């Protein structure tokens, strides 16, 4: 795959068909030259002609006319809705030539709504576009995973030792529990790249979810956590969904939902880190943060400073079925020490709470201030045997993390 600012996939709700802009920048060296992008696979839920590509309306003036500028931050209210821009052609492939320091840019759009969509019984349909580049030398390739449909779906095909195909994931993070329709949908955000709000596993005797803003300064004012560490996420998810349980032993008789995305012996799940075109993230200037891991500046955040902030992240995909699921790398809010309440590791870690604690899987005497978390992070690029695609970790129950839900009854 490309190692320069890649777009890994594109997403549409069942009723959406508008343009998605895929832009691959900072191309140098052996990656320059001729390129092509072609539709190479789609499942049987699509009809011929449902997916089209083009390179139209991508010049500076055309982008500016719809409020898009990739080098200047534009207020959200001034940026056009992707649904207002439909692709008119019928091409299944596009091509071009890129010079050193240049970019590959094209659009993908759909020609039909997902008419047979059902949130649980027919949650999504999938396709793959293949970007091939450096065609004047040794060709290289990058798969781009397409998804239409916002229903809860499984990515894994693992059937043993437990039935992980029954774990069906929402494609959205949880929003603001105190304003449950803030994003227009019950308890969840409206685009897969958005961080949503951050939640501590528990913060004392209360069992009510307590959301913190995804932007600084933190809002509401930080509430210090304390014993007895009651679980406070029981009502965080929409009806019919739950917070997933943690990662455990492959031979355990107790199902851990996050294991459905772990690379077990008979799994076909893989993961890559990069950008995701969902009609929100791909229409904005990508801003930078300073890497805590020492990578310098990482470009992977848009709409910073408000509740719509969205991130680069990790795309989990099935190498057999091409089903896909995106997790923004939104970091977390420290629950302890001098950095308490501050945002940590944005763009670098996608760290998600589980309903279970580490003591559930290790020993009843394990430090009860610790929660179990599933860590989906770019760090696996450095240590692939440990971090690909997921790692099990633990952190303070006082720390606030993003939350992703799974179906309560598959």
LINLIN-V718097 format. One record per residue. N is the residue number from 0. RES is the residue in three letters. SS is DSSP state (A for helix, B for strand, O for the rest). PHI is phi as a letter, one per 30 degrees, with the letter a starting at -180 (999 if undefined). D_FIRST is the distance of its C-alpha to the first C-alpha in Angstrom with 1 decimal. Layout:
N&RES&SS&PHI&D_FIRST ; N&RES&SS&PHI&D_FIRST
//
This chain:
0&UNK&O&999&0.0 ; 1&UNK&O&d&3.8 ; 2&UNK&O&c&6.4 ; 3&UNK&O&b&9.2 ; 4&UNK&O&h&10.7 ; 5&UNK&O&d&8.3 ; 6&UNK&B&c&10.3 ; 7&UNK&B&c&9.4 ; 8&UNK&B&a&12.7 ; 9&UNK&B&b&16.2 ; 10&UNK&B&b&19.6 ; 11&UNK&B&b&23.1 ; 12&UNK&O&d&26.3 ; 13&UNK&O&e&28.3 ; 14&UNK&O&c&30.5 ; 15&UNK&O&c&27.9 ; 16&UNK&O&b&26.6 ; 17&UNK&O&d&26.1 ; 18&UNK&O&d&23.5 ; 19&UNK&B&b&20.1 ; 20&UNK&B&c&18.8 ; 21&UNK&B&c&15.1 ; 22&UNK&B&b&14.8 ; 23&UNK&B&c&12.0 ; 24&UNK&B&c&14.1 ; 25&UNK&B&h&14.8 ; 26&UNK&B&d&13.1 ; 27&UNK&O&b&14.7 ; 28&UNK&A&h&15.0 ; 29&UNK&A&d&13.0 ; 30&UNK&A&c&11.0 ; 31&UNK&O&d&14.3 ; 32&UNK&B&j&16.3 ; 33&UNK&B&d&16.4 ; 34&UNK&B&b&14.0 ; 35&UNK&B&b&14.5 ; 36&UNK&B&b&13.7 ; 37&UNK&B&b&15.6 ; 38&UNK&B&d&16.8 ; 39&UNK&B&c&16.1 ; 40&UNK&B&a&17.6 ; 41&UNK&B&a&20.0 ; 42&UNK&O&d&22.4 ; 43&UNK&O&d&26.1 ; 44&UNK&O&d&27.0 ; 45&UNK&O&c&26.0 ; 46&UNK&O&c&28.2 ; 47&UNK&O&e&27.5 ; 48&UNK&O&i&26.9 ; 49&UNK&O&d&25.9 ; 50&UNK&B&b&22.5 ; 51&UNK&B&b&22.5 ; 52&UNK&B&b&20.4 ; 53&UNK&B&a&21.9 ; 54&UNK&O&b&21.8 ; 55&UNK&O&d&25.2 ; 56&UNK&O&h&26.8 ; 57&UNK&O&c&24.1 ; 58&UNK&O&d&26.4 ; 59&UNK&A&e&27.9 ; 60&UNK&A&d&31.2 ; 61&UNK&A&d&29.8 ; 62&UNK&A&d&27.6 ; 63&UNK&A&d&30.6 ; 64&UNK&A&d&32.8 ; 65&UNK&O&c&31.0 ; 66&UNK&O&i&30.8 ; 67&UNK&O&c&27.2 ; 68&UNK&O&b&26.5 ; 69&UNK&O&d&23.2 ; 70&UNK&O&b&25.2 ; 71&UNK&O&b&28.2 ; 72&UNK&O&d&28.8 ; 73&UNK&O&c&30.6 ; 74&UNK&O&e&32.7 ; 75&UNK&A&e&31.5 ; 76&UNK&A&d&34.6 ; 77&UNK&A&c&34.0 ; 78&UNK&O&c&30.6 ; 79&UNK&O&d&30.8 ; 80&UNK&O&d&29.9 ; 81&UNK&A&e&27.0 ; 82&UNK&A&d&29.4 ; 83&UNK&A&d&31.6 ; 84&UNK&O&b&29.1 ; 85&UNK&O&c&28.5 ; 86&UNK&O&d&26.8 ; 87&UNK&O&c&29.6 ; 88&UNK&O&d&28.0 ; 89&UNK&O&b&26.9 ; 90&UNK&O&d&23.9 ; 91&UNK&O&c&21.1 ; 92&UNK&B&a&18.9 ; 93&UNK&B&b&18.8 ; 94&UNK&B&a&18.0 ; 95&UNK&B&a&18.6 ; 96&UNK&B&b&18.4 ; 97&UNK&B&b&17.1 ; 98&UNK&O&c&18.8 ; 99&UNK&O&d&18.1 ; 100&UNK&O&i&18.3 ; 101&UNK&B&c&17.9 ; 102&UNK&B&b&15.9 ; 103&UNK&B&c&14.5 ; 104&UNK&B&b&16.5 ; 105&UNK&B&a&17.7 ; 106&UNK&B&c&19.4 ; 107&UNK&B&b&19.3 ; 108&UNK&B&b&22.7 ; 109&UNK&B&c&24.7 ; 110&UNK&O&c&28.1 ; 111&UNK&O&b&29.6 ; 112&UNK&O&d&30.1 ; 113&UNK&O&d&29.3 ; 114&UNK&O&d&33.0 ; 115&UNK&O&c&33.1 ; 116&UNK&O&e&31.2 ; 117&UNK&B&b&32.9 ; 118&UNK&O&e&31.8 ; 119&UNK&O&c&32.2 ; 120&UNK&O&c&32.7 ; 121&UNK&B&b&30.1 ; 122&UNK&O&d&27.8 ; 123&UNK&O&a&24.7 ; 124&UNK&B&b&23.2 ; 125&UNK&B&b&19.6 ; 126&UNK&B&a&17.5 ; 127&UNK&B&b&14.1 ; 128&UNK&B&c&13.1 ; 129&UNK&B&c&10.6 ; 130&UNK&B&c&9.5 ; 131&UNK&B&c&9.8 ; 132&UNK&B&b&10.4 ; 133&UNK&O&h&12.3 ; 134&UNK&O&d&14.5 ; 135&UNK&O&d&17.3 ; 136&UNK&O&b&15.9 ; 137&UNK&O&c&13.4 ; 138&UNK&O&e&11.2 ; 139&UNK&B&b&7.4 ; 140&UNK&B&b&6.0 ; 141&UNK&B&b&4.8 ; 142&UNK&B&d&7.5 ; 143&UNK&B&b&10.0 ; 144&UNK&B&c&12.7 ; 145&UNK&B&c&16.2 ; 146&UNK&B&b&19.3 ; 147&UNK&B&b&22.9 ; 148&UNK&O&k&25.4 ; 149&UNK&O&c&26.2 ; 150&UNK&O&d&27.9 ; 151&UNK&O&d&27.5 ; 152&UNK&B&b&25.2 ; 153&UNK&O&c&24.0 ; 154&UNK&O&c&20.4 ; 155&UNK&O&d&21.3 ; 156&UNK&O&c&23.1 ; 157&UNK&O&d&24.8 ; 158&UNK&O&c&28.5 ; 159&UNK&O&b&29.8 ; 160&UNK&O&d&31.4 ; 161&UNK&O&b&31.6 ; 162&UNK&O&d&30.8 ; 163&UNK&A&d&27.7 ; 164&UNK&A&d&27.1 ; 165&UNK&A&d&29.9 ; 166&UNK&O&d&28.0 ; 167&UNK&O&c&27.2 ; 168&UNK&B&c&25.4 ; 169&UNK&B&d&26.2 ; 170&UNK&B&d&23.3 ; 171&UNK&B&b&25.3 ; 172&UNK&B&d&26.5 ; 173&UNK&B&d&30.3 ; 174&UNK&O&c&32.2 ; 175&UNK&O&c&35.6 ; 176&UNK&A&e&38.0 ; 177&UNK&A&d&40.9 ; 178&UNK&A&b&40.0 ; 179&UNK&O&d&38.4 ; 180&UNK&O&c&37.9 ; 181&UNK&O&e&36.7 ; 182&UNK&O&c&33.5 ; 183&UNK&O&j&35.4 ; 184&UNK&O&b&34.5 ; 185&UNK&O&d&36.3 ; 186&UNK&O&i&35.0 ; 187&UNK&B&b&31.3 ; 188&UNK&O&d&29.3 ; 189&UNK&O&c&28.5 ; 190&UNK&O&b&24.8 ; 191&UNK&O&d&22.0 ; 192&UNK&O&d&20.8 ; 193&UNK&B&d&24.3 ; 194&UNK&O&d&25.3 ; 195&UNK&O&i&28.7 ; 196&UNK&O&c&31.4 ; 197&UNK&B&c&31.5 ; 198&UNK&B&b&33.9 ; 199&UNK&B&d&35.6 ; 200&UNK&O&d&36.1 ; 201&UNK&O&a&39.8 ; 202&UNK&O&b&42.2 ; 203&UNK&O&k&45.6 ; 204&UNK&O&d&47.8 ; 205&UNK&O&d&46.3 ; 206&UNK&O&c&44.1 ; 207&UNK&O&c&43.1 ; 208&UNK&O&e&39.5 ; 209&UNK&O&b&39.4 ; 210&UNK&B&d&36.7 ; 211&UNK&B&c&35.7 ; 212&UNK&O&d&34.2 ; 213&UNK&O&d&30.5 ; 214&UNK&O&b&31.7 ; 215&UNK&O&c&34.1 ; 216&UNK&O&d&37.0 ; 217&UNK&O&e&36.8 ; 218&UNK&O&b&38.9 ; 219&UNK&O&d&41.2 ; 220&UNK&O&e&42.7 ; 221&UNK&O&d&41.2 ; 222&UNK&O&c&43.3 ; 223&UNK&O&d&43.5 ; 224&UNK&O&d&42.8 ; 225&UNK&O&a&45.5 ; 226&UNK&O&d&46.6 ; 227&UNK&O&c&47.1 ; 228&UNK&O&h&43.4 ; 229&UNK&O&d&43.8 ; 230&UNK&O&d&40.7 ; 231&UNK&O&c&40.3 ; 232&UNK&O&c&37.4 ; 233&UNK&O&d&39.3 ; 234&UNK&O&c&39.6 ; 235&UNK&O&d&36.3 ; 236&UNK&O&c&34.6 ; 237&UNK&O&d&35.8 ; 238&UNK&O&e&38.3 ; 239&UNK&O&i&36.9 ; 240&UNK&B&b&34.1 ; 241&UNK&B&b&34.0 ; 242&UNK&B&d&32.1 ; 243&UNK&O&d&30.1 ; 244&UNK&O&d&31.4 ; 245&UNK&O&d&29.5 ; 246&UNK&O&c&27.6 ; 247&UNK&O&b&30.0 ; 248&UNK&O&d&30.7 ; 249&UNK&O&d&29.3 ; 250&UNK&O&c&32.9 ; 251&UNK&O&d&34.5 ; 252&UNK&O&d&36.6 ; 253&UNK&O&c&35.7 ; 254&UNK&O&d&32.7 ; 255&UNK&O&c&30.3 ; 256&UNK&A&d&28.3 ; 257&UNK&A&d&25.2 ; 258&UNK&A&d&25.0 ; 259&UNK&A&d&23.8 ; 260&UNK&A&c&20.4 ; 261&UNK&O&d&20.6 ; 262&UNK&O&d&19.0 ; 263&UNK&O&d&22.4 ; 264&UNK&O&d&23.2 ; 265&UNK&O&c&23.2 ; 266&UNK&O&d&20.6 ; 267&UNK&O&c&17.6 ; 268&UNK&B&c&16.1 ; 269&UNK&B&b&12.7 ; 270&UNK&B&b&11.5 ; 271&UNK&B&b&8.8 ; 272&UNK&B&c&10.3 ; 273&UNK&B&l&10.6 ; 274&UNK&B&d&13.0 ; 275&UNK&B&b&14.8 ; 276&UNK&B&c&17.0 ; 277&UNK&O&c&20.2 ; 278&UNK&O&j&22.8 ; 279&UNK&O&c&23.7 ; 280&UNK&A&e&20.8 ; 281&UNK&A&d&19.5 ; 282&UNK&A&c&23.1 ; 283&UNK&O&b&23.6 ; 284&UNK&O&d&23.1 ; 285&UNK&O&d&20.6 ; 286&UNK&B&c&22.7 ; 287&UNK&B&c&22.1 ; 288&UNK&B&b&23.4 ; 289&UNK&B&d&24.1 ; 290&UNK&O&d&22.0 ; 291&UNK&O&d&24.3 ; 292&UNK&O&d&22.0 ; 293&UNK&O&j&22.4 ; 294&UNK&O&d&19.2 ; 295&UNK&O&i&21.6 ; 296&UNK&B&d&21.0 ; 297&UNK&B&c&18.4 ; 298&UNK&B&c&18.1 ; 299&UNK&B&a&17.9 ; 300&UNK&B&b&21.4 ; 301&UNK&B&b&23.4 ; 302&UNK&O&h&27.1 ; 303&UNK&O&d&28.0 ; 304&UNK&O&j&31.6 ; 305&UNK&O&b&32.4 ; 306&UNK&O&d&31.9 ; 307&UNK&O&c&29.1 ; 308&UNK&O&e&26.6 ; 309&UNK&B&b&23.1 ; 310&UNK&B&b&19.9 ; 311&UNK&O&e&16.2 ; 312&UNK&B&a&15.4 ; 313&UNK&B&c&13.8 ; 314&UNK&B&c&13.0 ; 315&UNK&B&d&14.5 ; 316&UNK&B&b&14.0 ; 317&UNK&B&c&15.8 ; 318&UNK&O&d&14.1 ; 319&UNK&O&c&17.4 ; 320&UNK&O&c&18.8 ; 321&UNK&O&i&15.8 ; 322&UNK&O&d&18.0 ; 323&UNK&B&b&16.4 ; 324&UNK&B&a&17.9 ; 325&UNK&B&c&17.1 ; 326&UNK&B&b&18.7 ; 327&UNK&B&d&19.3 ; 328&UNK&O&d&19.3 ; 329&UNK&O&c&22.9 ; 330&UNK&O&i&24.4 ; 331&UNK&B&a&28.0 ; 332&UNK&B&c&31.6 ; 333&UNK&O&e&33.3 ; 334&UNK&O&c&36.4 ; 335&UNK&O&a&38.1 ; 336&UNK&O&i&39.1 ; 337&UNK&O&d&39.3 ; 338&UNK&O&c&36.1 ; 339&UNK&O&e&37.5 ; 340&UNK&O&i&36.3 ; 341&UNK&O&d&33.7 ; 342&UNK&B&d&30.1 ; 343&UNK&B&b&27.8 ; 344&UNK&O&h&24.1 ; 345&UNK&O&d&23.1 ; 346&UNK&O&i&19.4 ; 347&UNK&O&c&18.8 ; 348&UNK&B&b&20.3 ; 349&UNK&B&c&20.6 ; 350&UNK&B&c&23.8 ; 351&UNK&B&b&25.8 ; 352&UNK&B&d&29.3 ; 353&UNK&O&c&30.5 ; 354&UNK&O&d&34.1 ; 355&UNK&O&d&34.8 ; 356&UNK&O&c&35.6 ; 357&UNK&A&d&34.8 ; 358&UNK&A&d&38.5 ; 359&UNK&A&d&38.1 ; 360&UNK&A&c&36.0 ; 361&UNK&O&c&37.5 ; 362&UNK&O&a&41.1 ; 363&UNK&O&d&43.6 ; 364&UNK&O&c&44.5 ; 365&UNK&O&d&41.0 ; 366&UNK&O&e&41.2 ; 367&UNK&O&d&41.6 ; 368&UNK&O&d&40.2 ; 369&UNK&B&c&36.7 ; 370&UNK&B&c&34.5 ; 371&UNK&B&c&31.6 ; 372&UNK&B&b&28.2 ; 373&UNK&B&c&24.7 ; 374&UNK&B&c&22.2 ; 375&UNK&B&c&18.7 ; 376&UNK&B&b&17.4 ; 377&UNK&A&d&14.6 ; 378&UNK&A&d&16.7 ; 379&UNK&A&d&15.1 ; 380&UNK&A&d&12.5 ; 381&UNK&O&d&15.6 ; 382&UNK&O&b&17.2 ; 383&UNK&A&d&14.9 ; 384&UNK&A&d&18.0 ; 385&UNK&A&c&19.8 ; 386&UNK&A&c&17.5 ; 387&UNK&O&c&15.1 ; 388&UNK&O&c&15.5 ; 389&UNK&O&b&19.0 ; 390&UNK&B&b&21.8 ; 391&UNK&B&d&25.5 ; 392&UNK&B&b&27.4 ; 393&UNK&B&b&30.7 ; 394&UNK&B&a&32.1 ; 395&UNK&B&d&35.4 ; 396&UNK&O&d&36.6 ; 397&UNK&O&d&37.7 ; 398&UNK&O&d&34.1 ; 399&UNK&B&c&32.9 ; 400&UNK&B&b&29.5 ; 401&UNK&B&d&27.8 ; 402&UNK&O&b&28.6 ; 403&UNK&B&b&26.8 ; 404&UNK&B&c&29.1 ; 405&UNK&B&b&29.2 ; 406&UNK&B&d&31.8 ; 407&UNK&O&d&35.0 ; 408&UNK&O&b&36.2 ; 409&UNK&O&e&33.4
//
